Amino acid sequence: MIDLLSHWWVWLCAALAIAILELLMPGYIFLGIAVGAAVMALLVALLGPFAAPTLVALFAGVSLVAWLVLRRLFRAPDDQTRYFDEDINK
């Protein structure tokens, strides 16, 4: 089972599945993980297979960096929380 991590198409399928999960539950939480899996597919395709612990560590690092970059890109202006004093449905 661990041998599957050394195939690029497994990482690409994981990226697509996680991206679909992001579409079903929006919030930009799974998008960074999907980007991390897509980058891992590219790395495995170009550089060849690595050991499973190395792949998992790289995936975690790339996903964290992608999530932090996306969080900075999609944050609210001036990083302020919006407050409503009255009902917005009126």
For each residue, the residues with C-beta under 8 A, 3 or more apart:
1: 4
2: 5 52
3: 6
4: 1 7 10
5: 2 10 11 52 55 56
6: 3 44 49 50 52 55
7: 4 10 11 44 49
8: 11 12 41 42 44 45
9: 12 13 41
10: 4 5 7 13 14
11: 5 7 8 14 15 37 38 40 41 44
12: 8 9 15 16 37 38 41
13: 9 10 16 17
14: 10 11 17 18 37
15: 11 12 18 19 34 35 37 38 40 41
16: 12 13 19 20 34
17: 13 14 20 21
18: 14 15 21 22 30 33 34 37
19: 15 16 22 23 30 31 34
20: 16 17 23 24
21: 17 18 24 25 30 34
22: 18 19 25 26 27 28 29 30 31 34
23: 19 20 26
24: 20 21
25: 21 22 29 30
26: 22 23
27: 22 30
28: 22 31 32 70 71 74
29: 22 25 32 33 67
30: 18 19 21 22 25 27 33 34
31: 19 22 28 34 35 66 67 70
32: 28 29 35 36 63 64 66 67 68 69 70 71
33: 18 29 30 36 37 63 66 67
34: 15 16 18 19 21 22 30 31 37 38
35: 15 31 32 38 39 62 63 66 70
36: 32 33 39 40 59 60 62 63 64 65 66 67
37: 11 12 14 15 18 33 34 40 41 59 63
38: 11 12 15 34 35 41 42
39: 35 36 42 43 62 66
40: 11 15 36 37 43 44 55 58 59 62
41: 8 9 11 12 15 37 38 44 45
42: 8 38 39 45 46
43: 39 40 46 47 58
44: 6 7 8 11 40 41 47 48 49 50 55
45: 8 41 42
46: 42 43
47: 43 44 50
48: 44
49: 6 7 44
50: 6 44 47 54 55 58
51: 54 55
52: 2 5 6 55 56
53: 56 57
54: 50 51 57 58
55: 5 6 40 44 50 51 52 58 59
56: 5 52 53 59 60
57: 53 54 60 61
58: 40 43 50 54 55 61 62
59: 36 37 40 55 56 62 63
60: 36 56 57 63 64
61: 57 58 64 65
62: 35 36 39 40 58 59 65 66
63: 32 33 35 36 37 59 60 66 67
64: 32 36 60 61 67 68
65: 36 61 62 68 69
66: 31 32 33 35 36 39 62 63 69 70
67: 29 31 32 33 36 63 64 70 71
68: 32 64 65 71 72
69: 32 65 66 72 73
70: 28 31 32 35 66 67 73 74
71: 28 32 67 68 74 75
72: 68 69 75
73: 69 70
74: 28 70 71
75: 71 72 79
76: 79 80 81 82
77: 80
78:
79: 75 76
80: 76 77
81: 76
82: 76
83:
84: 87 88
85:
86: 90
87: 84 90
88: 84
89:
90: 86 87
